[in-house]
Amino acid sequence: MMKNILIINASPRGKRSNSRRLTELFAEKWLEKNPDYTITHREVGQESIPHVSEAWIAAAFKPVALRTEEDQTTLVISNQLIAELRNANVIVLGSPMYNWSIPSALKAYLDQVIRVHETIEISMEDPKNPYVGLLKHKKLYLLLSRGNGGYGSGEYYEHMNFQSTYLKTVFNIMGVADITEISLNGEAIGGESFEQAMKSVELQIDQLTI
């Protein structure tokens, strides 16, 4: 049975995007080792992902049996994006850090896929831990690019990292617990140090296994 990788690109840049460079390398190396996989691409950074609207909220929280034709139309894109996540065995998300967080297009994407009864359930049994994720048995790779360094655990900018910490949190809530992060730092600095960082990240991607 064929397995599927979902590759999500969140950068608005094209060929100049380093996060896209990482996802392309990942796909190439993964297929070399695992030819039984197919790849689904989801463009986020260069396509218009609708923001959540009042009509979307009303439709998403309405019981399925009561949804009108207009409700169904409103949720078409959300349903498609969620289906892609469900069908994926491996999820690869490439994203730059924007203003210490993620691009707004990626936030819009996540708002479309974090849905009660679809990717999460809410249980009142434990008010301190009410979320039950429905996306089980999936592996997530975060391939992240940043203009500067120092955002890792214990580093001087850790408190300003709302990129990987946020992404790990929301995917954990949706049920994805197996997460590997690879970060390319120093993009804005450039020079030899950035080239060395790129070589290090490329090696890490090459060494990844299932």
Secondary structure, 3 states (H helix, E strand, C coil): CCEEEEEEECCCCCCCCHHHHHHHHHHHHHHHHCCCEEEEEEECCCCCCCCCCHHHHHHHCCCHHHCCHHHHHHCHHHHHHHHHHHHCCEEEEEEECECCECCHHHHHHHHHHCCECCCEEECCCCCCCCEEECCCCCEEEEEEECCCCCCCCCCCCHHHCCCHHHHHHHHHHCCCCEEEEEEECCCCCCHHHHHHHHHHHHHHHHCCCC
